[in-house]
Amino acid sequence: MTILYRGPLSSCDYDCPYCPFAKRRDSPDRLRQDRMALERFTGWVAGRDHPVSVLFTPWGEGLVRSWYRRAMVELSHLPHVRRVAIQTNFSCRPDWLAEADLDTLALWVTYHPGQVTYERFLAKCHDLVARGVRFSVGVVGLPEHLERARELRADLPAEVYLWVNAAEGHPYTDPEAALWTAIDPLFAYSRTPHRSGGQSCRTGDTVISVNGDGTVRRCHFVPTVLGNLYDGTFRPRARACPAALCDCHIGYVHLERTGLYDVFAGGILERIPGAPPSGTA
């Protein structure tokens, strides 16, 4: 089973103007709730007797909080956890990674120009490479990010995949898309939403979304509740997607018609292709 977990945390140390999430400063009580919810979830995963993979997808930045770093380390050492990954800006210090099992842990790192200097971010990426951490790096495909994205692609090791997310609500002409495809050969998957209504999707069956109180949904983008992780009311079941379109990677990667399980074989959660991307989509 693959679980996309999102707790109450909604605060971030960055304030990106293009971010679709409503960032705010969390109160001490909300942070306490988030920590308790995460510890409960980690305990649930630890008690399973079947393979589990986890992707943390917080509204805010998780790794600046000690309980997310601790959860990543603890889960990475469990023999039945195949992968534990998190979406992060990786503004945190990297020392905690020395305690993790790097065969299991992985990072999905986003570069946000304007929030961190290029030199500092690039140095962090090289530090991750030196530590042997499995990670991908990405940017939002806004025109003002293009030159930095080109520079980042040139300065990163070839084996580090640099992905580009199409900016929400931003249509791309063919010439514009070609510029981003030169950086990320798989950009075509992100460029336009995928038709998903009535299509076979792994969500709700082998992939689920879980929030802090254990409420289960098929994914983050379909509000229908399927039960609760902790009270036994959730039962996995294959279901066709009820949404007309899917425009987020953590959603459409699980659509069977995209074939992305073959493209990202072994790296679904951390967004790392199984082989160097060829540019066809």
Secondary structure, DSSP 8 states (H G I E B T S, - for coil): -EEEEE-S----S---TT-SS------HHHHHHHHHHHHHHHHHHHT-SS-EEEEE--SS--TTSHHHHHHHHHHHT-TTEEEEEEEE---S-SGGGGGS-TTTEEEEEE--BTTB-HHHHHHHHHHHHHHT-EEEEEEEE-GGGHHHHHHHHHHS-TTS-EEEEE-TT----HHHHHHHHTT-TTHHHHHS-EE-TT-EESBTTTEEEEETT-EEEEETTEEEEEEETTTT------EE--SSEE-SHHHHTTBGGGTHHHHTTT-TTTT--SS---S--
